[in-house]
Amino acid sequence: MAAASFTWQDGERTIHFGHDALAAALPTLGSGYTLLTTERALAMAPAVGDRAGDIFEIGAGRVDELSAGLVGHVGAVRRIVALGGGRIVDTAKALAAVRAPGRRALVAAVPTTLSAAEMTAVHRRAASSDSSLPGVRPALVVNDPALSASQPLDQLAASAANALAHAAEGPATVRASPVPALAGREAARLIGAAYASGADEPDRETLALGALLSGYTIDSAGYGLHHVLSQTLARFAGVSHGRANAVMLPHTLAALERRGAPGAGGLVALATDLARRAQSVSLSELGVDEATLDAGADQAAERGELDAIPPRPDRDELRSLYAAAF
């Protein structure tokens, strides 16, 4: 099923979605911008590189450290284009956030994964920058499923699990409201539909739309215990962000259901299938040891986002969820 193409004017931002969305949006991107990307992403969309003034290929690392290392090169530019996955998009947002509102670079995002980072103002700040300044949400999003759903099958499933977590968790927070919750339910339906045939190859266009809507949900409503646990694994245990979400979600959905998250229990089978497809069935298979689980629970228990879905889980509950996934 081909997802319909559209342009969505959402307040101050413009979102282009659909087949050939990138080709249609190239004039809007303009030229002479600073491009943050990866070797893989640039090879997939060379036209974006051809129009850039400066190109920075971003390697592995933490967003706060990556962005801090680029501030001296990029801090005063007027336009930043992020062509890549969540790490690239979040680095672009962090660079723009170094400056005060009104003086910031415009950020455009061309995602190459289902991270939905392009849809949110959620990101880490550059190290040593003013963390009290508001986050940056890209003003222009170009979501072409040929790029955003382009990952190899196992990585795609892990990224889909992250999107499903957005869809499940956003409607359960204290900031939830009707429209983002509707978007979350539709996102979960689309992600399930993309894999409904049971075939190895999902419907990538449908998956891309589901991920985009899931990002809208979590941008508005925020997140809680699932993302805290997954982000802690990614930051301190060396597990990729997508795989961390995939391995935890079958277990955190039960905790979300106990807290009244609408429909969370009905997503367990899909989450379990995504974890299998992502080759992320257990933390032990991903190389995490029990000592890391103890340290991770300690780190996660300090996060303020745990208040977003009451009752706030204590350290013991967080450790038990890690144990269930071990």
N, C-alpha and C positions, 0 to 999 in steps of 0.2 A: 504494500500500500504506500503510494507516494504521498508524503505530507505536503499540503498546499503551501506555496510560497506566499509570503506577506511582508509588509513593512509596518511596524508597530511604533507609533509615536507615543512614548510613555513619559510624559512630563518633559524633562530636559534632555532625555536620551532618545535615540533612534535605533531601532533593532530591525535589521534585515535578516530574514530567514528564508532558506529554501535552496533548491537546486540552482546552481549558477549565481547564487547571491553575491559571491565575491566578485565575479566579473562585472555584475551590474553596479556594484558599490565602489569599484576602483576610482571613478571620478570623484566620488564623495571623500574618499581617503585623501585625495590630493597627491602632493609630492613634496619632497624635501623634509619629511618627518624623520624622527629618530625611531629606528626599528629595533625592538627586542625580540629575539627569536631563537630557534635552535637549528641545527643543521638539517634535521629531518623536516621540520616545518618549512624551512626556506626552500627545500627541494620540491615540496608539494605546491608551493605558491610563489614561484619565482617573480611573478609580476609585482608582488608586494615589495620584494627586495629591490626590483628595478627602479621603483619610485622613491626609495628612501634616500635621505641625505647622509645619514650615518647608520651603520648596522652593528649591533652588539649581539653576538651569539652567547647565550647564557648556558652555563654548565649546571651540574648538580650543586645542591647546597640549600641553605635556609634563606627564605625570602628576606629576613631582616639583614642578614649578612650580605647577600647578593646585591640588594638595593643600596646598602651603605657603601659598597665598593664602587658603585656607579654614580653616586651623587656628584662627585667632582666633574664627571664627564657629561652628565645628562641633566643636572639639577635645574638649569635655567632655560631649557628648551621649551618651545610652545606647544609642540604636538609629539606625543609618543604613541606608536602603534605596537601592540603586542600581538605577535603571531606565534601561537604555541599553546601549551597546556596551562594548567592552573598556576604552576610556579612562575611561568613567564608573565601571565596576566597580572598576578599578584605583585610581582616585582615592579611592573609598570605602574600599578596603582600606588605602591609604596613610594616610588620615586616622585610621583606627582604630589603625594601627600606631605612631602618634606616642606613644601611652601604653603603659606597661609591661603585659605580660600580667597578667590579673586585674583590670585597671582599664579595659580596652578596651571600646569600643562594640561591640555585636553588629551584624554586617553581614549584611543580606539582599540577594540579587541577583536581579533580574528581567531577564535578558538580551534584547536586541533585535537581536543579531547572533550569528554562530557563533564568536565569539572564544574561548569557553570560559574566559574570565577568571574567571567565577563558580565554576569548579571548582578553582581553584588558589590557593596562597598565594604565588605568584610575582608580584611587582610592584615598581616603584621606590618608594623612600621619599620622603616629603616633604622638600624641600630644607631643610638645616640640622637635620634630626631625627637621632636616634640610629640609624644604619644597622645597628648590631649587634643590635638587637632583632629577634625572629623576625617573619616575614611573617604576614599575616592571611588566612585562608581563610573565605569566607562561611559562616555557620552555617545559613543557610536559602537554598536555591536554588529558584526557581520558573521552570521552563523550559517555556514554552508555545510550541509551534512557530509559532503564529500571530504571535508576537512575535519569537522568536529566529531564525526563518527568513524574516523579513519584508522583507529588503532588496530593492532593485531587482536585476534579474538579473545585471548585471555586478558589482555590489558583493557579491552573494550568492556568485558564483563565486569572487571573491577571498577572501572569508571562508571558503569551503569549502576553498580551497587551504591556508589557514592551518591549518584543522582536519586536513587530510590530512597536513600536515607534522608536526603533533603525533603523529599515529598512526604515521608512519614513523620519526620520530626517537626518540621515547621508548623503544621496545624496544631501541634500539641503544646506550644509555648504560651507563656502569659501574654505575648504580643500578638498572638494569632487573631485574625479577623476574617470575615467571610470570603473576600475575593482571593487573597493568597491561599486560603484553605481549599477553595474550589480548584485553583491552579494546581495545588499539591495533589489533590485526588485525581485530576486529569493526568498529571505527570505520572503517577503510579500506574494508572490504567494503560497509558501509552507504553511505558517500559515493559509491563507485562505483555501487552499485545505484540511488542517487537520480538519477544522470545516465544510467543504462544505456539508456534509450529513445532517446537522441539528440535528443529534442525540446528546444526552447528552455526550456520550463518543467520544472524537476526536481521530484522528489517531496520537498516541503519538510519533511514530518514525518520521513521517513527521514533526511534530511540533518541535521535538528536532533538526532536521537538519535545519529548518528555523531559530530557535533561534541561533544556532551556526553561521550561515552565517550573521545574523543580528549583532552579536558581532564583526565579522570581519569588517563589514561596519563601525560601530561606532568607533572601535579602530583606523581605518585609518583616518576617516573623522571628528571625534568629534561630538559634539551635541550643541544644542542651546536652544530655549525658552521652548520647551516641557519638556525636562529633567530638566531644571532649575526650572520650576514650580513644577514638580513632586518631585524632590529631596528636595525642600524647604518644601513641605507638609510632607514628610517623616521625615525630621530633626526637624521641629519646631511644627508640628501639631499632631504628634503621629499617622499618617496614615502609614500603611505598604507601603514599596516601590512599591510592585506590585499593590496594590489597588490604590495608588496615580497615577500611570501611567494609570490604567484602567479608572478611573473616569475623568481624564483630556483629554485623547487622542481624544475622539469624538469632543472636542472643539478646541484643539490646532491644529488639522489637518487643520481646516479652516484658521487659522493664518499662517500655513506653506504654504498652497496653495496660499494665497495672496502674499507670498514671492517667489513664483515660484517653490516650492518643487514638483518635478515630481511625478505625480500620487497620491498626498496626498488626494485630494478630493474623489478619487475613493475608499479610504480605510475607509471612515466614517461609512458605514453600518457594516463592519466587526468590527471596533472598538466599535461601539455601542452594537453589539452582545456580544463581549467579556466583556464589562462593565456589561451587564446584567448577564452573566454567572458568573462573578466575584463578584456579589452582591455589585457592586460599581457604582451605577447609579448616585448618587449625593453626594456631600461633606456633606450636612446636615445629610444624612442617615449614614455617617461614623463618625458623632459626631463632625464635625468641625463647629464652630460658626463664625459669621460675623466679630467679632473682630480679630479672628485668620487670616481671609482673608486679613484684612488690614495690619497686622503685616507681614504676608507672602509676600504680594506684596512689602512691604518695603525691606524685606530681599532679595527677588529675584532680585529686581531692581539694586542691587549692584554687581551682578555676572558678571564677565568678559565674560563668555561664551555666553552671549546674543549678542555679536558682531559677532558670528559665522554665523548667518543667517540674513543678512541685509534686510531691515533696522532694527536697534536695537529697540526692543519694549521699550516704556517708562513705567513708573510705572502705568499709567492709563490703558494702554492696558493689562498689566499683571493682574491688579485688575479686569478688565472686564472679562478676561478669567476665573479667579476664580469664579466670580459672575455667569457666564454661567454654570459652573459645580455645583453651590451651590443648 
